Amino acid sequence: MQQRYIKDQLSTLKRVEKELFNQDFILILFAKNQRELRINRDNAINWGGNSVILEKMDLEKKKLVLYRMNNLNTRI
């Protein structure tokens, strides 16, 4: 009985793992100049606190995001 329950749970977890994917959120900041952009970036980091973790993106990731924004039916 216990083995069957464990097998069912394992099967469910494997199925969820296949269907589950990461959700990334992209914050795009705009500014009139470099100084204002730095201020906006610093404000976003400070206001986010510990609940929002902001990371810099490399060029390849930026290209993928732009591609995704222009082709909404694809996954990155």
N, C-alpha and C positions, 0 to 999 in steps of 0.2 A: 504494500500500500504506500509506504513512504518512498520507495524507489520510483513508483509511478508518478507521484506528486513531484519529485525532484526532476524527473525527465520532462514532465509537462512544463515546469518552471523554466528549465533550461531551454526548451524549445521556444517558449514565449520570449525569453530574453534574446535568443539568437534572431528571431523574427524582428523584434524591435530594433536590434542593432543594425540590421540590414536596411530598415526603412528610415531610421533616424539619421539626421544630418545636422551639422553645426549651423547655428544661425549667427552670422556676423552682421553687425550694424555699422554703416559707414557714416561718418560725420564729415560733411564738406563745409569748410570755412571759406568765406569770401572777405575780401578787404580791398581798399583802394590802393594800399601800398604795403611794403614789407613790415613796417613798424606796426601798422594797424593789424596785420595778419598775426604777428607775434603776440600782440595784446589779446586778440580773439582766441588764439590757441591757448595762451596761459589762463585766460578766463574759463575756457572749457575744461581744462585740466583741474583748476581749482574748484569750480562749481560741481564737477562730477564727484569729487570726494573719493571715497573708497568703493562706491557702488559702480562707478563707471571707470573702466580701465582703458585708457587711450594708448594706442601704440602707433608708431610711425610705420608707414607701408613702403615697401621697396617698389621700384619701378615696375617690375613684373606684375605685382599684385594690383598696382594702379591700372595697368593695361587691362588686366582681367576684369576689374570693376567697371571700367569704361565700356568694355565689350558687353558685360552683363547688363549695364544700364541701357545699352542700345539693342540688346537682344534678350528681352525679358523672359523668354520661355526656356532659357538655358540655365544650368547650374554651374557654379564655379567649382 
